[in-house]
């Protein structure tokens, strides 16, 4: 599986990437490889809660005598990070390891440039403790190629508890109740929905509306199976109608806003809700706020019976350096360990990727979320997030990004959006 080395990876990336790599060759993206006793890790964990979570891994490695060279690339969903990683690989200078999402891990495995984690996985019984929907991405051709940090779910609403109390809002159970509460906040002079106008954030909200409108079977058919009839259907038109209705409650300054700045709007009492993955909770916790007291967490109304997920995977790049090989194995062992899975989720806002742990040390939101993930895994309603690289390959994801963002930033009719979505997906898969 891994007989070929970094030159193979370069060749399989193709000459098309070389101009991009050469343009970047004069800056820090083409940094030297990690020195002896040190790992270089590419990641996009740059917000407060994310940095604390990453620090937990750094500390664990330090305890093992392993140094840390951080390579942060800002930008949610890892789009920027993947561009930088392609440049590093093309220039023959891969980092020790990189944070990636589902289909990206598969793409790098296909290029035959990753280290096998099978020995660590066998010792840690990963086949038994990680859920099958996640194993589909962390394994390639039966071999473990990614160490799962956690499971994030994307169908969460984060709410300012004080604003809910002030406005007399109970936790909404239905879509209509959700919209009514947003209107109540807007009428009182608040922003109803804290929103970040970036393609991956637009699509995160969109996939929530797909699940809330059509249910788990429709979500799977449309966004995972990419069924043309589901994509251009009356139900999908209704999805866009609901999304248009939801967008009435965001503020005019949302275009380009980073997700954590939208979270801060809820934290600071400027907005009632944010629809975002549970990494947003890390920002609340980092601000010393308590779930149930200072903020509320609940599944997007209409999605309570399913979980859309992503998981950060650490992939290790193939190397002839015996010391780097050993440090890669040590890093994978730490990431998959029960103790680290709990500690990491405490900082990150996630739940453990392992399904065999006690949730006693997790906060109230995570305890409930962990049980919901376990239940969804058993009921086959643990489904990959389109916005975060677990529903479809990057070509399809990017095509969806384009359509959803065009809809958000225009007055495009809903039936036209559904038609264009189906066409874009067909174009990306043909």
C-alpha positions in Angstrom: 0.0 0.0 0.0 2.7 2.4 0.9 5.7 1.2 -1.1 5.9 4.5 -3.1 7.1 7.6 -1.5 6.6 11.3 -1.8 7.6 11.4 -5.5 4.6 9.2 -6.3 2.3 11.7 -4.6 3.8 14.5 -6.6 3.3 12.6 -9.9 -0.3 11.7 -9.1 -1.2 15.3 -8.3 -0.3 16.2 -11.8 1.5 19.0 -13.6 -1.6 21.2 -13.3 -0.7 22.0 -9.7 2.9 23.0 -10.4 2.2 26.7 -11.3 0.3 27.1 -8.0 3.1 25.5 -6.0 5.8 27.6 -7.7 3.8 30.8 -7.0 3.9 29.9 -3.3 7.5 28.6 -3.2 9.0 31.9 -1.9 6.9 32.1 1.2 6.4 30.1 4.4 4.3 27.4 2.8 7.4 25.7 1.6 8.9 25.5 5.1 11.6 23.0 6.0 10.6 19.7 7.2 10.3 19.1 10.9 13.6 18.8 12.7 14.7 15.8 14.8 12.3 15.0 17.7 9.6 17.3 16.3 6.4 16.8 14.3 5.0 19.4 11.9 1.2 19.4 11.9 -1.0 21.2 9.4 -4.4 22.3 10.7 -7.0 25.0 10.6 -7.7 25.1 14.4 -7.2 28.8 15.0 -10.2 30.0 17.2 -9.9 30.1 21.0 -11.7 26.8 21.7 -10.0 25.0 18.8 -6.5 26.2 19.9 -7.1 24.8 23.4 -8.2 21.5 22.0 -5.1 21.3 19.8 -3.0 22.3 22.8 -4.1 19.1 24.5 -2.5 17.0 21.8 0.7 19.2 21.9 0.9 18.6 25.7 0.4 14.8 25.3 3.2 14.7 22.7 5.4 16.8 25.0 5.0 14.2 27.7 6.3 11.6 25.3 9.3 13.8 24.5 8.0 14.9 21.1 8.3 18.5 20.0 5.6 20.4 18.1 5.8 22.6 15.0 2.4 24.1 14.3 1.3 24.9 10.8 -2.0 26.7 11.1 -4.0 27.8 8.1 -7.0 29.9 9.0 -10.3 29.2 7.3 -13.3 27.1 8.3 -14.0 23.7 6.8 -10.3 23.4 5.7 -10.7 24.7 2.2 -7.6 27.0 2.6 -5.7 24.3 4.4 -6.2 21.8 1.6 -4.8 24.2 -0.9 -1.7 24.7 1.2 -1.3 21.0 1.7 -1.4 20.4 -2.1 1.3 22.9 -2.5 3.5 21.3 0.2 3.0 17.9 -1.4 3.7 19.1 -4.9 6.9 20.7 -3.7 8.1 17.4 -2.2 7.8 18.8 1.3 4.9 17.2 3.2 4.3 17.9 6.8 4.4 15.0 9.3 0.7 15.0 9.6 -2.4 17.0 8.6 -5.9 17.5 9.8 -8.4 16.5 7.1 -12.0 15.7 6.6 -13.7 12.6 5.1 -13.3 12.6 1.4 -10.0 14.5 1.6 -8.6 11.6 3.5 -9.7 9.2 0.8 -8.2 11.4 -1.9 -4.8 11.4 -0.2 -5.0 7.6 0.4 -5.7 7.1 -3.3 -2.4 8.8 -4.1 -0.6 6.1 -2.1 1.3 8.7 0.1 0.0 7.9 3.6 1.4 5.9 6.4 -0.6 2.9 7.6 -2.1 3.1 11.1 -3.1 -0.5 11.2 -0.9 -1.6 14.1 -2.1 1.2 16.3 -5.7 0.5 15.3 -5.4 -3.2 16.0 -4.0 -2.5 19.5 -6.7 0.0 20.2 -9.5 -2.1 18.8 -10.5 0.7 16.5 -12.7 -1.6 14.4 -14.9 -2.2 17.4 -15.1 1.3 18.9 -15.4 3.7 16.0 -18.8 3.7 14.2 -19.1 2.4 10.7 -20.1 5.7 9.0 -16.8 7.1 10.2 -14.7 4.0 9.4 -15.8 4.4 5.7 -13.6 7.5 5.6 -10.8 6.7 8.2 -10.1 3.4 6.3 -9.0 2.9 2.7 -9.1 -0.5 1.1 -9.4 -2.1 4.5 -6.5 -0.2 6.0 -6.6 2.5 8.7 -5.3 5.8 7.2 -6.8 8.4 9.6 -7.0 8.8 13.4 -10.4 10.2 14.3 -10.2 13.0 16.9 -13.9 13.3 17.6 -17.4 13.4 16.1 -18.9 16.8 15.4 -22.5 17.1 14.5 -23.8 20.0 12.4 -27.5 20.1 13.1 -27.3 22.2 16.3 -28.8 25.5 17.3 -26.9 27.7 19.9 -29.0 30.1 21.8 -28.5 33.0 24.2 -30.5 31.9 27.3 -30.9 35.5 28.7 -32.5 36.6 25.4 -34.8 33.6 25.3 -35.9 34.5 28.9 -36.3 38.2 28.1 -38.4 37.5 25.1 -40.4 34.7 26.7 -39.2 32.1 24.1 -39.4 28.4 24.9 -37.1 26.0 23.1 -38.8 25.6 19.7 -39.8 22.0 18.7 -41.1 22.6 15.2 -39.9 24.6 12.2 -42.8 27.0 12.5 -42.0 27.6 16.2 -38.4 28.2 15.2 -39.4 30.9 12.7 -41.8 32.4 15.1 -39.1 32.8 17.7 -36.7 34.4 15.2 -39.5 36.9 14.3 -40.0 37.7 17.9 -36.3 38.5 18.3 -36.3 40.7 15.2 -39.4 42.6 16.3 -37.6 43.3 19.6 -34.6 44.8 17.8 -32.2 41.9 18.0 -30.7 39.9 15.2 -32.6 36.6 15.0 -29.9 34.5 13.4 -26.2 35.0 13.8 -24.9 34.2 10.3 -21.5 33.9 8.6 -21.8 34.5 4.8 -19.1 32.1 3.6 -19.9 29.2 1.2 -19.3 26.4 3.8 -21.4 28.2 6.3 -24.2 28.8 3.8 -24.2 25.1 3.0 -24.1 24.2 6.7 -27.4 26.0 7.2 -28.7 24.6 3.9 -28.1 21.0 4.9 -29.9 21.7 8.2 -32.9 22.9 6.3 -32.8 19.9 4.0 -32.9 17.6 7.0 -35.6 19.6 8.7 -37.8 19.8 5.6 -37.4 16.4 4.0 -36.3 14.1 6.9 -33.5 11.6 7.0 -34.5 9.6 4.0 -34.7 12.6 1.8 -31.4 14.0 3.1 -29.7 10.7 2.3 -31.2 10.4 -1.2 -30.5 14.0 -2.1 -27.1 14.9 -0.5 -25.4 11.5 -0.1 -26.8 9.3 -3.0 -27.1 12.5 -5.1 -30.3 11.3 -6.7 -31.3 13.7 -9.6 -35.0 13.4 -8.9 -34.6 14.3 -5.2 -32.3 17.2 -6.0 -34.8 18.7 -8.5 -38.0 18.0 -6.7 -40.9 19.7 -5.1 -39.4 18.9 -1.7 -36.1 20.6 -2.6 -38.0 23.6 -3.9 -39.7 23.7 -0.4 -36.2 23.5 1.2 -35.2 26.6 -0.7 -38.4 28.3 0.3 -37.6 27.6 4.0 -34.0 28.7 3.5 -35.2 32.0 2.0 -37.6 32.5 5.0 -34.7 31.8 7.4 -32.4 34.3 5.7 -34.8 37.2 6.6 -33.5 37.0 10.2 -29.8 37.5 9.5 -28.1 40.9 9.7 -26.9 42.9 6.7 -23.2 42.6 7.8 -23.1 38.8 7.5 -21.3 38.4 4.2 -17.7 37.1 4.8 -18.1 36.8 8.5 -16.1 34.0 10.2 -18.1 31.5 12.1 -16.6 32.3 15.5 -17.5 35.9 15.1 -21.1 34.9 14.5 -20.9 32.7 17.6 -19.7 35.8 19.5 -22.9 37.6 18.5 -24.9 35.0 20.4 -22.4 35.0 23.3 -22.6 38.8 23.6 -26.4 39.0 23.4 -26.6 40.6 20.0 -28.3 37.6 18.3 -30.7 35.0 19.5 -29.5 31.9 17.6 -26.7 30.4 15.5 -27.1 27.2 13.4 -23.6 25.7 13.5 -21.7 22.5 14.3 -20.9 21.8 17.9 -17.4 23.4 17.6 -19.3 26.6 18.3 -19.9 25.3 21.9 -16.1 25.5 22.4 -16.4 29.2 22.1 -19.1 29.4 24.7 -17.0 27.2 27.1 -13.9 29.3 26.3 -15.9 32.3 27.5 -16.6 30.5 30.8 -20.3 30.1 30.0 -22.4 27.2 31.1 -25.0 25.2 29.1 -28.5 25.5 30.4 -27.6 28.6 32.4 -25.9 31.0 30.0 -26.7 29.3 26.7 -28.9 26.7 25.2 -28.1 23.9 22.8 -30.7 21.9 20.9 -31.1 20.1 17.6 -32.4 22.2 14.7 -36.2 21.8 14.9 -37.3 19.0 12.6 -33.9 17.2 12.8 -34.2 15.6 16.2 -34.2 12.0 14.9 -31.0 12.2 12.9 -27.4 13.5 13.2 -25.4 15.0 10.4 -21.7 14.6 11.3 -18.1 15.3 10.4 -14.9 14.2 12.1 -11.5 15.6 12.0 -9.0 12.9 10.9 -5.2 13.1 11.4 -3.5 11.5 8.4 0.2 10.8 8.4 2.4 11.2 5.4 4.7 8.3 4.3 8.3 8.8 5.2 11.6 6.8 5.3 12.6 8.6 8.5 12.3 6.0 11.3 12.0 8.6 14.0 9.2 10.4 12.2 7.5 7.0 11.6 7.6 6.3 15.4 6.3 9.7 16.3 3.4 9.3 13.8 2.4 6.1 15.5 2.7 7.7 18.9 0.5 10.6 17.8 -2.2 8.2 16.4 -2.1 6.1 19.6 -2.7 9.3 21.7 -5.5 10.5 19.4 -7.4 7.2 19.6 -7.0 6.7 23.3 -10.1 6.9 25.6 -8.5 9.6 27.9 -7.6 11.9 25.0 -10.9 11.5 23.3 -12.7 12.8 26.4 -10.1 15.6 27.0 -10.2 16.8 23.4 -14.0 16.9 23.3 -14.1 18.9 26.5 -12.2 21.7 24.8 -13.4 21.3 21.3 -17.2 21.1 21.9 -17.4 17.8 20.2 -18.2 14.2 21.4 -15.8 11.3 21.3 -15.5 9.4 18.1 -15.2 6.2 20.2 -18.6 4.8 21.1 -17.5 2.9 24.2 -16.8 5.7 26.7 -18.6 7.2 29.7 -19.9 10.7 29.1 -19.8 11.7 32.8 -16.9 14.1 32.3 -18.6 15.9 29.4 -20.9 18.9 29.7 -24.7 18.7 29.5 -24.8 19.5 25.7 -22.1 16.9 24.9 -23.7 14.2 27.1 -27.0 14.6 25.2 -25.2 14.9 21.9 -23.1 11.7 22.6 -26.2 9.7 23.3 -27.9 11.1 20.1 -24.8 10.1 18.0 -24.8 6.6 19.5 -28.6 6.3 18.8 -28.2 7.6 15.2 -25.3 5.1 14.5 -27.6 2.2 15.6 -30.6 3.5 13.6 -28.6 4.3 10.4 -29.4 8.0 10.7 -25.8 9.1 11.4 -25.2 10.8 8.1 -22.3 12.7 6.6 -22.4 16.5 6.3 -22.3 17.9 2.8 -20.7 21.2 4.0 -17.9 19.4 5.8 -16.7 16.8 3.3 -18.6 13.7 4.5 -21.5 13.5 2.1 -19.9 13.8 -1.3 -16.4 14.3 -2.9 -14.9 17.7 -3.1 -16.0 18.3 -6.7 -19.6 17.9 -5.7 -19.3 19.8 -2.5 -17.8 22.8 -4.3 -20.5 22.7 -6.9 -23.1 22.7 -4.1 -21.3 25.6 -2.4 -21.5 27.6 -5.6 -25.3 27.1 -6.0 -26.2 27.7 -2.3 -24.1 30.8 -2.0 -25.6 32.2 -5.3 -29.0 31.6 -3.8 -28.2 33.2 -0.5 -26.7 36.3 -2.2 -29.4 36.9 -4.8 -33.2 36.7 -5.3 -33.0 33.4 -7.2 -36.4 31.6 -7.2 -36.5 28.4 -5.2 -37.5 26.2 -8.2 -34.7 27.6 -10.2 -32.3 26.9 -7.3 -33.4 23.3 -7.2 -33.0 22.9 -10.9 -29.5 24.5 -10.9 -28.5 22.3 -7.9 -29.4 19.1 -9.7 -27.5 20.3 -12.8 -24.4 21.4 -10.9 -24.2 18.0 -9.1 -24.7 16.1 -12.4 -21.9 18.2 -13.9 -19.6 17.5 -11.0 -20.2 13.7 -11.2 -20.1 13.2 -14.9 
